[in-house]
């Protein structure tokens, strides 16, 4: 009883999502040209966890040698009470 969550806190869950978002972006090889990757950030996250996810994506990419050209966030749909947004990252 009570073993369902196995002690995962909000930060652990956010980091797990980070891996999914990076996978969804299908990062292209660094070839000097500009590329774009997008992922959907579902509603229900606190601002703190949303910031962790966005910063995590950008930090990972930069540590891999990508140059971030731009990042944009746009609403992409609504559920019952949750709103989601599309995140577009333009990179070299």
Protein Blocks (a to p, Z undefined) as FASTA:
>chain_A
ZZlnnopafklmmmmmmmmmmmmnopacdehiacdddddddehiafklmmmmmmmmmmmm
mmnopacfbdcdddfbdcfklccdddddddZZ
